[in-house]
């Protein structure tokens, strides 16, 4: 990952969610290789790195409901 990445936190991911699912959800936004970190746990947490502030802002506007 480059040092200019912006990290956002996702919550409430289903247990079966995988990196490819997250990348598909954010299709069109730039996520560097190694930029998806699924933690899981009670809250279904993941941390996603985006290559720019703009991509991170657009990602935060998406809703998986």
C-alpha positions as CSV (number, residue, x, y, z in Angstrom):
1,X,0.0,0.0,0.0
2,X,1.2,3.5,-0.7
3,X,1.5,6.0,2.1
4,X,-1.2,8.2,0.7
5,X,-4.0,5.8,1.3
6,X,-7.2,6.7,3.2
7,X,-8.6,4.0,5.5
8,X,-12.3,3.6,6.3
9,X,-14.0,1.2,8.6
10,X,-16.9,-1.0,7.6
11,X,-19.2,-2.6,10.2
12,X,-22.0,-5.2,10.1
13,X,-20.4,-7.4,7.4
14,X,-22.0,-10.8,7.1
15,X,-19.8,-13.7,8.4
16,X,-19.4,-15.0,4.8
17,X,-18.1,-11.7,3.4
18,X,-14.8,-12.0,1.7
19,X,-12.3,-9.6,0.2
20,X,-13.7,-10.1,-3.3
21,X,-17.2,-9.3,-2.1
22,X,-15.9,-6.0,-0.6
23,X,-14.0,-5.1,-3.8
24,X,-17.1,-5.8,-5.9
25,X,-19.2,-3.6,-3.6
26,X,-16.7,-0.8,-4.2
27,X,-16.4,-1.4,-7.9
28,X,-15.0,1.7,-9.7
29,X,-13.1,2.9,-6.6
30,X,-9.4,2.3,-6.3
31,X,-8.4,-0.1,-3.5
32,X,-4.7,-1.1,-3.6
33,X,-3.5,-4.7,-3.4
34,X,-3.6,-5.7,0.2
35,X,-6.1,-2.9,1.0
36,X,-8.9,-5.0,2.4
37,X,-8.5,-6.2,6.0
38,X,-11.5,-8.2,7.3
39,X,-11.4,-8.4,11.1
40,X,-14.9,-10.0,11.7
41,X,-15.9,-10.3,15.3
42,X,-19.2,-9.3,16.8
43,X,-19.4,-6.2,14.7
44,X,-18.3,-7.7,11.4
45,X,-15.5,-5.1,11.1
46,X,-13.3,-4.6,8.1
47,X,-10.8,-1.8,7.3
48,X,-10.5,-0.7,3.6
49,X,-7.7,1.4,2.1
50,X,-8.5,3.7,-0.8
51,X,-6.0,5.4,-3.0
52,X,-7.5,8.8,-2.6
53,X,-9.7,11.0,-0.4
54,X,-12.2,11.2,-3.2
55,X,-12.5,7.4,-3.5
56,X,-12.9,7.2,0.3
57,X,-15.6,9.8,0.3
58,X,-17.5,8.0,-2.4
59,X,-17.1,4.7,-0.6
60,X,-18.7,6.2,2.6
61,X,-21.7,7.3,0.6
62,X,-22.5,3.7,-0.4
63,X,-24.9,1.7,1.6
64,X,-25.3,-2.0,1.5
65,X,-28.8,-2.2,3.0
